[in-house]
Amino acid sequence: MLQAILSPDTVAVITGGASGIGLAAANRFARMGLRVCIADLDGNRLARAAETLSAVAQGGTESIMVMAADVSRAEDVQHGSVKNLGRYAASGIAWRPKRPSSTAALT
């Protein structure tokens, strides 16, 4: 089952993905061939992280998406999800290394 989840057909959505453990997880998933969407507050860090991830992703820039969002705000998550994740298949995993004080639904 784990092998099926960690496949190129899977999208890894990672909050706090522009730095620290979130970026490390995104890097690992990208190297494994997963498509990766990172969300974070800092647009500059997101841009640098996207470059880093695109360089190691099996699908290059086509496999990496970024979403500037505050995941503790439902509006940011809902608008970002529709805009950024709509082009990817529905199957995926979510990684949230940071726990916001108020968690918004990822649906």
CYANA upper distance limits for C-alpha pairs under 8 A (distance plus 0.5 A):
  1 MET  CA      5 ILE  CA      7.01
  2 LEU  CA      6 LEU  CA      6.73
  3 GLN  CA      7 SER  CA      7.04
  5 ILE  CA     10 THR  CA      6.88
  5 ILE  CA     92 GLY  CA      7.79
  5 ILE  CA     93 ILE  CA      8.11
  6 LEU  CA     10 THR  CA      6.96
  6 LEU  CA     29 PHE  CA      8.34
  6 LEU  CA     32 MET  CA      8.02
  6 LEU  CA     34 LEU  CA      7.24
  7 SER  CA     32 MET  CA      8.04
  7 SER  CA     33 GLY  CA      7.13
  7 SER  CA     34 LEU  CA      6.35
  8 PRO  CA     32 MET  CA      8.30
  8 PRO  CA     33 GLY  CA      5.53
  8 PRO  CA     34 LEU  CA      4.98
  8 PRO  CA     35 ARG  CA      7.05
  9 ASP  CA     34 LEU  CA      7.29
  9 ASP  CA     35 ARG  CA      7.99
  9 ASP  CA     89 ALA  CA      7.86
  9 ASP  CA     91 SER  CA      7.86
 10 THR  CA     34 LEU  CA      6.10
 10 THR  CA     35 ARG  CA      6.79
 10 THR  CA     89 ALA  CA      8.00
 10 THR  CA     91 SER  CA      6.09
 10 THR  CA     92 GLY  CA      5.25
 10 THR  CA     93 ILE  CA      7.72
 11 VAL  CA     34 LEU  CA      6.47
 11 VAL  CA     35 ARG  CA      5.23
 11 VAL  CA     36 VAL  CA      6.05
 11 VAL  CA     37 CYS  CA      7.64
 11 VAL  CA     88 TYR  CA      7.76
 11 VAL  CA     89 ALA  CA      7.97
 11 VAL  CA     90 ALA  CA      8.46
 11 VAL  CA     91 SER  CA      7.05
 11 VAL  CA     92 GLY  CA      4.90
 11 VAL  CA     93 ILE  CA      6.78
 12 ALA  CA     26 ALA  CA      8.09
 12 ALA  CA     29 PHE  CA      7.65
 12 ALA  CA     34 LEU  CA      7.21
 12 ALA  CA     35 ARG  CA      6.71
 12 ALA  CA     36 VAL  CA      5.29
 12 ALA  CA     37 CYS  CA      6.64
 12 ALA  CA     92 GLY  CA      6.19
 12 ALA  CA     93 ILE  CA      5.43
 12 ALA  CA     94 ALA  CA      6.25
 12 ALA  CA     95 TRP  CA      7.62
 13 VAL  CA     36 VAL  CA      6.55
 13 VAL  CA     37 CYS  CA      5.28
 13 VAL  CA     38 ILE  CA      6.38
 13 VAL  CA     39 ALA  CA      8.04
 13 VAL  CA     92 GLY  CA      7.93
 13 VAL  CA     93 ILE  CA      6.76
 13 VAL  CA     94 ALA  CA      5.23
 13 VAL  CA     95 TRP  CA      6.58
 14 ILE  CA     22 GLY  CA      6.87
 14 ILE  CA     25 ALA  CA      8.42
 14 ILE  CA     26 ALA  CA      7.34
 14 ILE  CA     36 VAL  CA      8.07
 14 ILE  CA     37 CYS  CA      6.74
 14 ILE  CA     38 ILE  CA      5.31
 14 ILE  CA     39 ALA  CA      6.60
 14 ILE  CA     94 ALA  CA      6.42
 14 ILE  CA     95 TRP  CA      5.16
 14 ILE  CA     96 ARG  CA      6.32
 14 ILE  CA     97 PRO  CA      8.38
 15 THR  CA     22 GLY  CA      7.26
 15 THR  CA     38 ILE  CA      6.38
 15 THR  CA     39 ALA  CA      5.15
 15 THR  CA     40 ASP  CA      6.46
 15 THR  CA     71 VAL  CA      7.78
 15 THR  CA     95 TRP  CA      7.00
 15 THR  CA     96 ARG  CA      5.62
 15 THR  CA     97 PRO  CA      7.44
 15 THR  CA     98 LYS  CA      7.72
 16 GLY  CA     20 GLY  CA      8.42
 16 GLY  CA     22 GLY  CA      5.84
 16 GLY  CA     23 LEU  CA      7.97
 16 GLY  CA     38 ILE  CA      7.65
 16 GLY  CA     39 ALA  CA      6.40
 16 GLY  CA     40 ASP  CA      5.35
 16 GLY  CA     41 LEU  CA      8.27
 16 GLY  CA     96 ARG  CA      7.52
 16 GLY  CA     97 PRO  CA      7.24
 16 GLY  CA     98 LYS  CA      6.87
 17 GLY  CA     21 ILE  CA      8.13
 17 GLY  CA     22 GLY  CA      4.63
 17 GLY  CA     23 LEU  CA      5.08
 17 GLY  CA     25 ALA  CA      8.33
 17 GLY  CA     26 ALA  CA      7.06
 17 GLY  CA     38 ILE  CA      5.25
 17 GLY  CA     39 ALA  CA      6.18
 17 GLY  CA     40 ASP  CA      6.53
 17 GLY  CA     46 LEU  CA      8.24
 17 GLY  CA     49 ALA  CA      8.37
 18 ALA  CA     22 GLY  CA      7.16
 18 ALA  CA     23 LEU  CA      5.77
 18 ALA  CA     38 ILE  CA      7.25
 18 ALA  CA     39 ALA  CA      7.70
 18 ALA  CA     40 ASP  CA      6.53
 18 ALA  CA     42 ASP  CA      8.27
 18 ALA  CA     45 ARG  CA      6.04
 18 ALA  CA     46 LEU  CA      5.54
 18 ALA  CA     48 ARG  CA      8.31
 18 ALA  CA     49 ALA  CA      5.84
 19 SER  CA     23 LEU  CA      5.24
 19 SER  CA     24 ALA  CA      8.02
 19 SER  CA     45 ARG  CA      7.81
 19 SER  CA     49 ALA  CA      7.90
 20 GLY  CA     24 ALA  CA      6.83
 21 ILE  CA     25 ALA  CA      6.56
 21 ILE  CA     97 PRO  CA      7.32
 22 GLY  CA     26 ALA  CA      6.67
 22 GLY  CA     95 TRP  CA      8.23
 22 GLY  CA     96 ARG  CA      8.00
 22 GLY  CA     97 PRO  CA      6.51
 23 LEU  CA     27 ASN  CA      6.50
 23 LEU  CA     49 ALA  CA      7.67
 24 ALA  CA     28 ARG  CA      6.77
 25 ALA  CA     29 PHE  CA      6.67
 26 ALA  CA     30 ALA  CA      6.50
 26 ALA  CA     36 VAL  CA      7.01
 26 ALA  CA     38 ILE  CA      7.82
 26 ALA  CA     53 LEU  CA      7.88
 27 ASN  CA     31 ARG  CA      6.67
 27 ASN  CA     53 LEU  CA      6.36
 27 ASN  CA     56 VAL  CA      7.84
 27 ASN  CA     57 ALA  CA      8.37
 28 ARG  CA     32 MET  CA      6.78
 29 PHE  CA     33 GLY  CA      7.01
 29 PHE  CA     34 LEU  CA      5.98
 29 PHE  CA     35 ARG  CA      8.13
 29 PHE  CA     36 VAL  CA      7.60
 30 ALA  CA     34 LEU  CA      5.76
 30 ALA  CA     35 ARG  CA      6.86
 30 ALA  CA     36 VAL  CA      6.82
 30 ALA  CA     53 LEU  CA      7.14
 30 ALA  CA     56 VAL  CA      7.09
 30 ALA  CA     57 ALA  CA      5.08
 30 ALA  CA     58 GLN  CA      7.39
 30 ALA  CA     63 SER  CA      8.23
 31 ARG  CA     56 VAL  CA      6.30
 31 ARG  CA     57 ALA  CA      5.78
 31 ARG  CA     58 GLN  CA      6.99
 32 MET  CA     57 ALA  CA      8.35
 32 MET  CA     58 GLN  CA      8.25
 33 GLY  CA     57 ALA  CA      6.88
 33 GLY  CA     58 GLN  CA      5.88
 33 GLY  CA     59 GLY  CA      7.78
 34 LEU  CA     57 ALA  CA      8.45
 34 LEU  CA     63 SER  CA      7.92
 35 ARG  CA     59 GLY  CA      8.35
 35 ARG  CA     63 SER  CA      5.09
 35 ARG  CA     64 ILE  CA      6.56
 36 VAL  CA     63 SER  CA      6.67
 36 VAL  CA     64 ILE  CA      5.51
 36 VAL  CA     65 MET  CA      6.75
 37 CYS  CA     64 ILE  CA      6.35
 37 CYS  CA     65 MET  CA      4.99
 37 CYS  CA     66 VAL  CA      5.94
 37 CYS  CA     67 MET  CA      7.65
 37 CYS  CA     85 LEU  CA      8.30
 38 ILE  CA     46 LEU  CA      8.14
 38 ILE  CA     64 ILE  CA      8.43
 38 ILE  CA     65 MET  CA      6.90
 38 ILE  CA     66 VAL  CA      5.43
 38 ILE  CA     67 MET  CA      6.63
 39 ALA  CA     46 LEU  CA      8.16
 39 ALA  CA     66 VAL  CA      6.34
 39 ALA  CA     67 MET  CA      5.07
 39 ALA  CA     68 ALA  CA      6.13
 39 ALA  CA     69 ALA  CA      6.43
 39 ALA  CA     70 ASP  CA      8.48
 39 ALA  CA     71 VAL  CA      8.39
 40 ASP  CA     46 LEU  CA      7.22
 40 ASP  CA     67 MET  CA      7.20
 40 ASP  CA     68 ALA  CA      5.83
 40 ASP  CA     69 ALA  CA      6.10
 40 ASP  CA     70 ASP  CA      7.20
 40 ASP  CA     71 VAL  CA      8.50
 41 LEU  CA     68 ALA  CA      5.93
 41 LEU  CA     69 ALA  CA      5.93
 41 LEU  CA     70 ASP  CA      6.31
 42 ASP  CA     46 LEU  CA      6.71
 42 ASP  CA     68 ALA  CA      7.39
 43 GLY  CA     47 ALA  CA      6.73
 43 GLY  CA     68 ALA  CA      6.57
 44 ASN  CA     48 ARG  CA      6.95
 45 ARG  CA     49 ALA  CA      6.48
 46 LEU  CA     50 ALA  CA      6.51
 46 LEU  CA     66 VAL  CA      7.01
 46 LEU  CA     67 MET  CA      8.42
 46 LEU  CA     68 ALA  CA      7.95
 47 ALA  CA     51 GLU  CA      6.94
 47 ALA  CA     66 VAL  CA      8.31
 48 ARG  CA     52 THR  CA      6.85
 49 ALA  CA     53 LEU  CA      6.55
 50 ALA  CA     54 SER  CA      6.39
 50 ALA  CA     61 THR  CA      8.41
 50 ALA  CA     64 ILE  CA      7.12
 50 ALA  CA     65 MET  CA      7.76
 50 ALA  CA     66 VAL  CA      7.40
 51 GLU  CA     55 ALA  CA      6.82
 52 THR  CA     56 VAL  CA      7.44
 53 LEU  CA     57 ALA  CA      6.38
 53 LEU  CA     60 GLY  CA      8.35
 53 LEU  CA     64 ILE  CA      7.47
 54 SER  CA     59 GLY  CA      8.23
 54 SER  CA     60 GLY  CA      5.07
 54 SER  CA     61 THR  CA      5.29
 54 SER  CA     62 GLU  CA      8.49
 54 SER  CA     63 SER  CA      7.78
 54 SER  CA     64 ILE  CA      6.76
 55 ALA  CA     60 GLY  CA      6.71
 55 ALA  CA     61 THR  CA      8.34
 56 VAL  CA     60 GLY  CA      7.53
 57 ALA  CA     61 THR  CA      8.06
 57 ALA  CA     63 SER  CA      7.13
 57 ALA  CA     64 ILE  CA      8.15
 58 GLN  CA     63 SER  CA      8.04
 59 GLY  CA     63 SER  CA      5.51
 60 GLY  CA     64 ILE  CA      7.65
 61 THR  CA     65 MET  CA      8.39
 65 MET  CA     84 ASN  CA      7.46
 66 VAL  CA     84 ASN  CA      8.07
 67 MET  CA     80 GLY  CA      6.70
 67 MET  CA     84 ASN  CA      7.40
 68 ALA  CA     80 GLY  CA      8.28
 69 ALA  CA     76 ASP  CA      5.81
 69 ALA  CA     77 VAL  CA      7.12
 69 ALA  CA     80 GLY  CA      7.59
 70 ASP  CA     76 ASP  CA      6.53
 70 ASP  CA     77 VAL  CA      7.84
 71 VAL  CA     76 ASP  CA      6.96
 71 VAL  CA     77 VAL  CA      6.21
 71 VAL  CA    100 PRO  CA      7.77
 71 VAL  CA    103 THR  CA      7.24
 71 VAL  CA    104 ALA  CA      6.55
 72 SER  CA    100 PRO  CA      6.12
 72 SER  CA    101 SER  CA      7.32
 72 SER  CA    102 SER  CA      5.49
 72 SER  CA    103 THR  CA      5.41
 72 SER  CA    104 ALA  CA      5.89
 73 ARG  CA     77 VAL  CA      7.14
 73 ARG  CA    102 SER  CA      8.08
 73 ARG  CA    103 THR  CA      7.98
 73 ARG  CA    104 ALA  CA      6.47
 74 ALA  CA     78 GLN  CA      6.54
 74 ALA  CA    103 THR  CA      8.41
 74 ALA  CA    104 ALA  CA      5.26
 74 ALA  CA    105 ALA  CA      7.25
 75 GLU  CA     79 HIS  CA      6.54
 76 ASP  CA     80 GLY  CA      6.31
 77 VAL  CA     81 SER  CA      6.26
 77 VAL  CA    104 ALA  CA      7.39
 77 VAL  CA    105 ALA  CA      7.99
 77 VAL  CA    106 LEU  CA      7.09
 78 GLN  CA     82 VAL  CA      6.85
 78 GLN  CA    106 LEU  CA      7.82
 78 GLN  CA    107 THR  CA      7.88
 79 HIS  CA     83 LYS  CA      6.70
 80 GLY  CA     84 ASN  CA      6.22
 80 GLY  CA     85 LEU  CA      8.07
 81 SER  CA     85 LEU  CA      5.66
 81 SER  CA     86 GLY  CA      7.50
 81 SER  CA    106 LEU  CA      8.12
 81 SER  CA    107 THR  CA      8.45
 82 VAL  CA     86 GLY  CA      5.92
 99 ARG  CA    103 THR  CA      8.13
